[in-house]
Amino acid sequence: MTTDSLTTQLADIPRTVLGHLPTPLEKLTRLSEELGGPNIWVKRDDCTGLALGGNKARKLEYLLGEAVAQGRDTVVTFGAIQSNHARQTAAACAKLGLTCHLVLSDQVHSEDARYKTGGNVLLDRLCGATLHFVAPDDRDAIRDVLSKLGASTHLYIIPGGGSNATGALGYARCALELREQTAARNITPASIVHASSSAGTQAGLLWGFDQLCGSGARAYDVLGINVYHDEPKTLTNNIAKILQDLDARFGTQSACSAAIQINHAYRGPGYGQVTGETLAAIQLTASLEGLIFDPVYSGKALAALIDQISVGAFAKDEDVILIHTGGSPALNVYQDSFDKVFG
Ligand SMILES: Cc1ncc(COP(=O)(O)O)c(C=O)c1O
């Protein structure tokens, strides 16, 4: 399968434009200087536009493109209470005139009173989604919601995080975008770092670099910072499964399962649990660059990158890219944690 024929195949797949793309690739000059190199670039997927931006806009372009092509009128998806994926799904459904149901579970047990009503939850409601709160892993409650929504022919079900082979195509396109942007700046990044959780972002990037970008791009190292799973192996397996599904769908034989890189050292005590390093990284970057990260996803990737730089993982003159996957709409529900930083 040639790169050109794959790109043509990709162009034939239903897609509905939802995001402001391409997102900018910006150099963080002051942060790079503060850390003494390498050159840090940030891919601004927090600026995808859809209801305050984030990485899910890219996946939803393909997922909801498919839903509309199949004539579905009702969408249901799943997530944690402060799910960014849920918020962007609600927004995309509003824009496309689809009914949206969000099945949300409390995976964080926050003591902050705003956690269950503020941040993303407020935005879900503003966008007109119906919210169903269930206990984590309560399959009976989920079945109940689905059965009340009725016949499957009108319903489009999106997995948590929008992560399957269809959603991952959004990040395969992002690989193409990055290839063009790095070529235009004449840089070859030593690493591309991002927060990884439901696997679609990392699988899409790996497959996109491997299959759509030509051989030179295979040198790009994609490093996922696990922010969710107790066992990093679960994330590796989930990425490998999406890669297999992409290969089966497009008749490709990507070699990138062997290239899956996960770093588990920055998740802290658990999903949605704040770490001191993350809060410090968020504060440092906001104060030097006016750029805002969140403590659950992108801020943990930022903290990982800063720590990796401090232990000498990159040469001073290398280029590294951090994909800012969004998440800052949840910042206010972590006010208590920031209060402790500011005293
Ligand atoms: C802000 C943010 N960054 C990163 C991720 C991780 O992306 P993925 O689920 O595709 O691994 C998520 C997923 O929910 C997210 O909301």
The ligand as an SDF file (V2000), in Angstrom:
LIG
                    3D

 16 16  0  0  0  0  0  0  0  0999 V2000
   -6.9660   16.8800   27.8180 C   0  0  0  0  0  0  0  0  0  0  0  0
   -6.6470   15.4760   27.4440 C   0  0  0  0  0  0  0  0  0  0  0  0
   -5.3860   15.1820   27.0960 N   0  0  0  0  0  0  0  0  0  0  0  0
   -5.0240   13.9360   26.7430 C   0  0  0  0  0  0  0  0  0  0  0  0
   -5.9390   12.9090   26.7440 C   0  0  0  0  0  0  0  0  0  0  0  0
   -5.4730   11.5470   26.3640 C   0  0  0  0  0  0  0  0  0  0  0  0
   -5.8060   11.2270   25.0380 O   0  0  0  0  0  0  0  0  0  0  0  0
   -6.1830    9.7350   24.6830 P   0  0  0  0  0  0  0  0  0  0  0  0
   -7.4070    9.4180   25.4980 O   0  0  0  0  0  0  0  0  0  0  0  0
   -6.4400    9.7330   23.2320 O   0  0  0  0  0  0  0  0  0  0  0  0
   -5.0620    8.8560   25.0850 O   0  0  0  0  0  0  0  0  0  0  0  0
   -7.2730   13.1610   27.1000 C   0  0  0  0  0  0  0  0  0  0  0  0
   -8.2460   12.0700   27.1200 C   0  0  0  0  0  0  0  0  0  0  0  0
   -9.2460   12.0460   27.7000 O   0  0  0  0  0  0  0  0  0  0  0  0
   -7.6320   14.4910   27.4580 C   0  0  0  0  0  0  0  0  0  0  0  0
   -8.8780   14.8100   27.8130 O   0  0  0  0  0  0  0  0  0  0  0  0
  1  2  1  0
  2  3  1  0
  2 15  2  0
  3  4  2  0
  4  5  1  0
  5  6  1  0
  5 12  2  0
  6  7  1  0
  7  8  1  0
  8  9  2  0
  8 10  1  0
  8 11  1  0
 12 13  1  0
 12 15  1  0
 13 14  2  0
 15 16  1  0
M  END
$$$$
